[in-house]
Amino acid sequence: MFGLLSVDSLTLKAVETVLPDVLSGETAEAQTRAAPAASTTPIADKANSEANRAAQAEAAKDQAAAQKRTEADMPAEWKALKKKEEELAIKERTLKEMEASIKAEAVKVQKLHDEIQSMLDEAKQIKDQRVKQLVDMLSNTKAKKAAEILQSMDDVLAVKVLSGMRGRQAGEILSFVESKKAAKLSEELTKLQIPFAN
């Protein structure tokens, strides 16, 4: 009878938690009857405490299981967000690698540009030096002979040589050059000396 009494009190508690409004009057009456019997019987107290411990242990297991959620337990949206986050991390790493590669290439290109510019400047200096040597040589040559040499030169080089000479000396040499070529060289010389030309 005591065993039945403790089972009845547990059943009553379970029903009371599930259906509190329906059994409110009956529950209070049953509890008042069960309370004196339970308090007076040590077996009912023991059964009640063992049942409480079992319920508490089950609740603890449920909490532990809830805390140990795996990726399989996650909702679909969470999985999608996690996947996007991983994809973004991969893209970010790829972009950083590409950026580093581009910077390295830019440094190489700048270095090549500087080398080419240095070579061009050096070539210009050598060319200018040779033009100066040619100017000196033609300046020290007789006008008629200098005119023959100038006549066989490229027009651009001839203009550079004439522009490097004093005006009177260049005019004397041009007087011995063929008239058409002399006119063309004179025109190019005036363009060189006029900075505000169209």
Phi and psi restraints in degrees (value plus and minus 20) as a CYANA .aco file:
   2 PHE   PHI     -86.4   -46.4
   2 PHE   PSI     -58.6   -18.6
   3 GLY   PHI     -82.9   -42.9
   3 GLY   PSI     -60.4   -20.4
   4 LEU   PHI     -87.1   -47.1
   4 LEU   PSI     -56.8   -16.8
   5 LEU   PHI     -84.3   -44.3
   5 LEU   PSI     -61.4   -21.4
   6 SER   PHI     -90.6   -50.6
   6 SER   PSI     -55.0   -15.0
   7 VAL   PHI     -88.3   -48.3
   7 VAL   PSI     -59.6   -19.6
   8 ASP   PHI     -83.7   -43.7
   8 ASP   PSI     -59.0   -19.0
   9 SER   PHI     -88.6   -48.6
   9 SER   PSI     -55.7   -15.7
  10 LEU   PHI     -88.1   -48.1
  10 LEU   PSI     -62.6   -22.6
  11 THR   PHI     -82.6   -42.6
  11 THR   PSI     -61.2   -21.2
  12 LEU   PHI     -82.5   -42.5
  12 LEU   PSI     -60.4   -20.4
  13 LYS   PHI     -85.8   -45.8
  13 LYS   PSI     -60.3   -20.3
  14 ALA   PHI     -85.4   -45.4
  14 ALA   PSI     -63.8   -23.8
  15 VAL   PHI     -86.0   -46.0
  15 VAL   PSI     -56.8   -16.8
  16 GLU   PHI     -85.5   -45.5
  16 GLU   PSI     -58.3   -18.3
  17 THR   PHI     -91.6   -51.6
  17 THR   PSI     -52.7   -12.7
  18 VAL   PHI    -100.2   -60.2
  18 VAL   PSI     -64.4   -24.4
  19 LEU   PHI    -143.5  -103.5
  19 LEU   PSI      52.0    92.0
  20 PRO   PHI     -90.3   -50.3
  20 PRO   PSI     -55.3   -15.3
  21 ASP   PHI     -95.2   -55.2
  21 ASP   PSI     -56.7   -16.7
  22 VAL   PHI     -89.4   -49.4
  22 VAL   PSI     -61.8   -21.8
  23 LEU   PHI    -122.6   -82.6
  23 LEU   PSI      -2.2    37.8
  24 SER   PHI     -79.1   -39.1
  24 SER   PSI     -63.1   -23.1
  25 GLY   PHI     -92.4   -52.4
  25 GLY   PSI     -65.6   -25.6
  26 GLU   PHI     -87.9   -47.9
  26 GLU   PSI     -55.1   -15.1
  27 THR   PHI     -87.1   -47.1
  27 THR   PSI     -62.9   -22.9
  28 ALA   PHI     -83.1   -43.1
  28 ALA   PSI     -60.7   -20.7
  29 GLU   PHI     -86.2   -46.2
  29 GLU   PSI     -65.2   -25.2
  30 ALA   PHI     -86.7   -46.7
  30 ALA   PSI     -55.6   -15.6
  31 GLN   PHI     -87.9   -47.9
  31 GLN   PSI     -58.7   -18.7
  32 THR   PHI     -87.4   -47.4
  32 THR   PSI     -52.2   -12.2
  33 ARG   PHI     -94.5   -54.5
  33 ARG   PSI     -59.7   -19.7
  34 ALA   PHI     -98.2   -58.2
  34 ALA   PSI     -48.1    -8.1
  35 ALA   PHI     -82.5   -42.5
  35 ALA   PSI     -68.2   -28.2
  36 PRO   PHI     -86.3   -46.3
  36 PRO   PSI     -55.0   -15.0
  37 ALA   PHI     -89.2   -49.2
  37 ALA   PSI     -60.5   -20.5
  38 ALA   PHI     -89.8   -49.8
  38 ALA   PSI     -57.7   -17.7
  39 SER   PHI     -92.1   -52.1
  39 SER   PSI     -45.6    -5.6
  40 THR   PHI    -109.7   -69.7
  40 THR   PSI     -37.2     2.8
  41 THR   PHI    -127.2   -87.2
  41 THR   PSI     103.2   143.2
  42 PRO   PHI     -90.4   -50.4
  42 PRO   PSI     -47.0    -7.0
  43 ILE   PHI     -88.6   -48.6
  43 ILE   PSI     -60.2   -20.2
  44 ALA   PHI     -84.8   -44.8
  44 ALA   PSI     -60.7   -20.7
  45 ASP   PHI     -82.4   -42.4
  45 ASP   PSI     -60.8   -20.8
  46 LYS   PHI     -85.6   -45.6
  46 LYS   PSI     -63.4   -23.4
  47 ALA   PHI     -85.6   -45.6
  47 ALA   PSI     -60.7   -20.7
  48 ASN   PHI     -83.2   -43.2
  48 ASN   PSI     -63.0   -23.0
  49 SER   PHI     -91.1   -51.1
  49 SER   PSI     -56.5   -16.5
  50 GLU   PHI     -85.2   -45.2
  50 GLU   PSI     -60.8   -20.8
  51 ALA   PHI     -85.2   -45.2
  51 ALA   PSI     -59.9   -19.9
  52 ASN   PHI     -82.8   -42.8
  52 ASN   PSI     -63.0   -23.0
  53 ARG   PHI     -84.5   -44.5
  53 ARG   PSI     -59.0   -19.0
  54 ALA   PHI     -85.1   -45.1
  54 ALA   PSI     -62.0   -22.0
  55 ALA   PHI     -85.9   -45.9
  55 ALA   PSI     -59.6   -19.6
  56 GLN   PHI     -86.1   -46.1
  56 GLN   PSI     -59.6   -19.6
  57 ALA   PHI     -84.3   -44.3
  57 ALA   PSI     -61.2   -21.2
  58 GLU   PHI     -85.5   -45.5
  58 GLU   PSI     -60.1   -20.1
  59 ALA   PHI     -84.1   -44.1
  59 ALA   PSI     -58.7   -18.7
  60 ALA   PHI     -84.7   -44.7
  60 ALA   PSI     -59.6   -19.6
  61 LYS   PHI     -84.0   -44.0
  61 LYS   PSI     -60.5   -20.5
  62 ASP   PHI     -82.6   -42.6
  62 ASP   PSI     -61.8   -21.8
  63 GLN   PHI     -84.7   -44.7
  63 GLN   PSI     -62.4   -22.4
  64 ALA   PHI     -83.5   -43.5
  64 ALA   PSI     -60.5   -20.5
  65 ALA   PHI     -85.9   -45.9
  65 ALA   PSI     -57.1   -17.1
  66 ALA   PHI     -87.1   -47.1
  66 ALA   PSI     -55.4   -15.4
  67 GLN   PHI     -94.3   -54.3
  67 GLN   PSI     -48.7    -8.7
  68 LYS   PHI    -113.5   -73.5
  68 LYS   PSI      28.0    68.0
  69 ARG   PHI     -91.5   -51.5
  69 ARG   PSI     114.3   154.3
  70 THR   PHI    -120.2   -80.2
  70 THR   PSI     158.0   198.0
  71 GLU   PHI     -83.3   -43.3
  71 GLU   PSI     -49.6    -9.6
  72 ALA   PHI     -88.2   -48.2
  72 ALA   PSI     -47.5    -7.5
  73 ASP   PHI    -101.8   -61.8
  73 ASP   PSI     -35.9     4.1
  74 MET   PHI     -88.0   -48.0
  74 MET   PSI     129.8   169.8
  75 PRO   PHI     -88.4   -48.4
  75 PRO   PSI     141.4   181.4
  76 ALA   PHI     -81.9   -41.9
  76 ALA   PSI     -57.6   -17.6
  77 GLU   PHI     -84.0   -44.0
  77 GLU   PSI     -60.4   -20.4
  78 TRP   PHI     -84.6   -44.6
  78 TRP   PSI     -61.7   -21.7
  79 LYS   PHI     -82.8   -42.8
  79 LYS   PSI     -61.3   -21.3
  80 ALA   PHI     -83.7   -43.7
  80 ALA   PSI     -61.9   -21.9
  81 LEU   PHI     -84.0   -44.0
  81 LEU   PSI     -61.1   -21.1
  82 LYS   PHI     -82.7   -42.7
  82 LYS   PSI     -62.4   -22.4
  83 LYS   PHI     -83.3   -43.3
  83 LYS   PSI     -63.8   -23.8
  84 LYS   PHI     -81.9   -41.9
  84 LYS   PSI     -60.3   -20.3
  85 GLU   PHI     -82.6   -42.6
  85 GLU   PSI     -62.3   -22.3
  86 GLU   PHI     -85.3   -45.3
  86 GLU   PSI     -61.6   -21.6
  87 GLU   PHI     -82.5   -42.5
  87 GLU   PSI     -62.6   -22.6
  88 LEU   PHI     -84.4   -44.4
  88 LEU   PSI     -58.8   -18.8
  89 ALA   PHI     -83.5   -43.5
  89 ALA   PSI     -60.4   -20.4
  90 ILE   PHI     -85.1   -45.1
  90 ILE   PSI     -65.3   -25.3
  91 LYS   PHI     -82.4   -42.4
  91 LYS   PSI     -58.9   -18.9
  92 GLU   PHI     -84.4   -44.4
  92 GLU   PSI     -63.2   -23.2
  93 ARG   PHI     -82.0   -42.0
  93 ARG   PSI     -63.1   -23.1
  94 THR   PHI     -82.0   -42.0
  94 THR   PSI     -63.7   -23.7
  95 LEU   PHI     -84.0   -44.0
  95 LEU   PSI     -59.0   -19.0
  96 LYS   PHI     -85.0   -45.0
  96 LYS   PSI     -59.9   -19.9
  97 GLU   PHI     -84.6   -44.6
  97 GLU   PSI     -62.6   -22.6
  98 MET   PHI     -84.3   -44.3
  98 MET   PSI     -61.0   -21.0
  99 GLU   PHI     -81.4   -41.4
  99 GLU   PSI     -63.7   -23.7
 100 ALA   PHI     -83.2   -43.2
 100 ALA   PSI     -60.5   -20.5
 101 SER   PHI     -84.0   -44.0
 101 SER   PSI     -63.6   -23.6
 102 ILE   PHI     -84.3   -44.3
 102 ILE   PSI     -61.2   -21.2
 103 LYS   PHI     -82.7   -42.7
 103 LYS   PSI     -60.9   -20.9
 104 ALA   PHI     -83.9   -43.9
 104 ALA   PSI     -61.5   -21.5
 105 GLU   PHI     -85.4   -45.4
 105 GLU   PSI     -59.5   -19.5
 106 ALA   PHI     -82.8   -42.8
 106 ALA   PSI     -58.6   -18.6
 107 VAL   PHI     -84.7   -44.7
 107 VAL   PSI     -62.6   -22.6
 108 LYS   PHI     -82.4   -42.4
 108 LYS   PSI     -65.3   -25.3
 109 VAL   PHI     -82.1   -42.1
 109 VAL   PSI     -63.1   -23.1
 110 GLN   PHI     -83.2   -43.2
 110 GLN   PSI     -59.5   -19.5
 111 LYS   PHI     -83.7   -43.7
 111 LYS   PSI     -64.5   -24.5
 112 LEU   PHI     -82.8   -42.8
 112 LEU   PSI     -61.6   -21.6
 113 HIS   PHI     -79.5   -39.5
 113 HIS   PSI     -65.2   -25.2
 114 ASP   PHI     -83.1   -43.1
 114 ASP   PSI     -60.6   -20.6
 115 GLU   PHI     -84.4   -44.4
 115 GLU   PSI     -64.5   -24.5
 116 ILE   PHI     -83.8   -43.8
 116 ILE   PSI     -62.9   -22.9
 117 GLN   PHI     -82.1   -42.1
 117 GLN   PSI     -60.0   -20.0
 118 SER   PHI     -83.3   -43.3
 118 SER   PSI     -62.6   -22.6
 119 MET   PHI     -84.7   -44.7
 119 MET   PSI     -60.9   -20.9
 120 LEU   PHI     -83.9   -43.9
 120 LEU   PSI     -63.1   -23.1
 121 ASP   PHI     -82.6   -42.6
 121 ASP   PSI     -61.6   -21.6
 122 GLU   PHI     -84.6   -44.6
 122 GLU   PSI     -63.0   -23.0
 123 ALA   PHI     -83.2   -43.2
 123 ALA   PSI     -59.9   -19.9
 124 LYS   PHI     -84.0   -44.0
 124 LYS   PSI     -60.9   -20.9
 125 GLN   PHI     -83.5   -43.5
 125 GLN   PSI     -62.7   -22.7
 126 ILE   PHI     -83.7   -43.7
 126 ILE   PSI     -63.7   -23.7
 127 LYS   PHI     -83.1   -43.1
 127 LYS   PSI     -65.0   -25.0
 128 ASP   PHI     -81.2   -41.2
 128 ASP   PSI     -58.4   -18.4
 129 GLN   PHI     -85.1   -45.1
 129 GLN   PSI     -61.3   -21.3
 130 ARG   PHI     -87.2   -47.2
 130 ARG   PSI     -59.0   -19.0
 131 VAL   PHI     -82.3   -42.3
 131 VAL   PSI     -61.2   -21.2
 132 LYS   PHI     -82.8   -42.8
 132 LYS   PSI     -60.9   -20.9
 133 GLN   PHI     -82.5   -42.5
 133 GLN   PSI     -61.3   -21.3
 134 LEU   PHI     -85.6   -45.6
 134 LEU   PSI     -59.2   -19.2
 135 VAL   PHI     -81.2   -41.2
 135 VAL   PSI     -66.6   -26.6
 136 ASP   PHI     -82.0   -42.0
 136 ASP   PSI     -62.1   -22.1
 137 MET   PHI     -84.5   -44.5
 137 MET   PSI     -66.7   -26.7
 138 LEU   PHI     -90.8   -50.8
 138 LEU   PSI     -49.1    -9.1
 139 SER   PHI     -87.0   -47.0
 139 SER   PSI     -51.4   -11.4
 140 ASN   PHI    -111.2   -71.2
 140 ASN   PSI     -19.6    20.4
 141 THR   PHI    -116.8   -76.8
 141 THR   PSI     135.1   175.1
 142 LYS   PHI     -84.3   -44.3
 142 LYS   PSI     130.0   170.0
 143 ALA   PHI     -78.9   -38.9
 143 ALA   PSI     -61.9   -21.9
 144 LYS   PHI     -85.8   -45.8
 144 LYS   PSI     -62.7   -22.7
 145 LYS   PHI     -89.0   -49.0
 145 LYS   PSI     -60.7   -20.7
 146 ALA   PHI     -82.9   -42.9
 146 ALA   PSI     -57.3   -17.3
 147 ALA   PHI     -84.9   -44.9
 147 ALA   PSI     -59.0   -19.0
 148 GLU   PHI     -83.9   -43.9
 148 GLU   PSI     -62.3   -22.3
 149 ILE   PHI     -85.7   -45.7
 149 ILE   PSI     -63.6   -23.6
 150 LEU   PHI     -85.1   -45.1
 150 LEU   PSI     -56.1   -16.1
 151 GLN   PHI     -83.3   -43.3
 151 GLN   PSI     -53.8   -13.8
 152 SER   PHI    -106.0   -66.0
 152 SER   PSI     -27.8    12.2
 153 MET   PHI    -100.4   -60.4
 153 MET   PSI     140.4   180.4
 154 ASP   PHI     -84.1   -44.1
 154 ASP   PSI     124.4   164.4
 155 ASP   PHI     -79.4   -39.4
 155 ASP   PSI     -61.4   -21.4
 156 VAL   PHI     -83.6   -43.6
 156 VAL   PSI     -65.6   -25.6
 157 LEU   PHI     -86.7   -46.7
 157 LEU   PSI     -60.2   -20.2
 158 ALA   PHI     -80.9   -40.9
 158 ALA   PSI     -60.8   -20.8
 159 VAL   PHI     -84.5   -44.5
 159 VAL   PSI     -61.3   -21.3
 160 LYS   PHI     -82.6   -42.6
 160 LYS   PSI     -62.0   -22.0
 161 VAL   PHI     -84.9   -44.9
 161 VAL   PSI     -66.4   -26.4
 162 LEU   PHI     -83.5   -43.5
 162 LEU   PSI     -56.3   -16.3
 163 SER   PHI     -90.5   -50.5
 163 SER   PSI     -41.3    -1.3
 164 GLY   PHI    -103.3   -63.3
 164 GLY   PSI     -29.6    10.4
 165 MET   PHI    -114.2   -74.2
 165 MET   PSI     144.1   184.1
 166 ARG   PHI     -88.7   -48.7
 166 ARG   PSI     131.4   171.4
 167 GLY   PHI     -76.7   -36.7
 167 GLY   PSI     -65.9   -25.9
 168 ARG   PHI     -84.0   -44.0
 168 ARG   PSI     -61.1   -21.1
 169 GLN   PHI     -87.9   -47.9
 169 GLN   PSI     -62.8   -22.8
 170 ALA   PHI     -82.3   -42.3
 170 ALA   PSI     -59.7   -19.7
 171 GLY   PHI     -85.1   -45.1
 171 GLY   PSI     -60.0   -20.0
 172 GLU   PHI     -84.2   -44.2
 172 GLU   PSI     -61.2   -21.2
 173 ILE   PHI     -87.3   -47.3
 173 ILE   PSI     -62.2   -22.2
 174 LEU   PHI     -83.4   -43.4
 174 LEU   PSI     -45.2    -5.2
 175 SER   PHI     -87.2   -47.2
 175 SER   PSI     -40.9    -0.9
 176 PHE   PHI    -118.0   -78.0
 176 PHE   PSI     -24.6    15.4
 177 VAL   PHI    -104.7   -64.7
 177 VAL   PSI     131.6   171.6
 178 GLU   PHI     -73.0   -33.0
 178 GLU   PSI     122.4   162.4
 179 SER   PHI     -80.6   -40.6
 179 SER   PSI     -61.5   -21.5
 180 LYS   PHI     -85.1   -45.1
 180 LYS   PSI     -66.3   -26.3
 181 LYS   PHI     -87.2   -47.2
 181 LYS   PSI     -58.5   -18.5
 182 ALA   PHI     -82.6   -42.6
 182 ALA   PSI     -61.1   -21.1
 183 ALA   PHI     -84.3   -44.3
 183 ALA   PSI     -63.2   -23.2
 184 LYS   PHI     -85.1   -45.1
 184 LYS   PSI     -65.0   -25.0
 185 LEU   PHI     -84.2   -44.2
 185 LEU   PSI     -59.2   -19.2
 186 SER   PHI     -83.7   -43.7
 186 SER   PSI     -61.8   -21.8
 187 GLU   PHI     -82.3   -42.3
 187 GLU   PSI     -63.9   -23.9
 188 GLU   PHI     -85.4   -45.4
 188 GLU   PSI     -56.1   -16.1
 189 LEU   PHI     -83.7   -43.7
 189 LEU   PSI     -61.7   -21.7
 190 THR   PHI     -87.1   -47.1
 190 THR   PSI     -55.0   -15.0
 191 LYS   PHI     -85.5   -45.5
 191 LYS   PSI     -57.3   -17.3
 192 LEU   PHI     -85.5   -45.5
 192 LEU   PSI     -55.7   -15.7
 193 GLN   PHI    -107.0   -67.0
 193 GLN   PSI     -33.2     6.8
 194 ILE   PHI    -123.8   -83.8
 194 ILE   PSI      84.1   124.1
 195 PRO   PHI     -93.6   -53.6
 195 PRO   PSI     -39.1     0.9
 196 PHE   PHI    -118.1   -78.1
 196 PHE   PSI       5.2    45.2
 197 ALA   PHI     -90.4   -50.4
 197 ALA   PSI     132.9   172.9
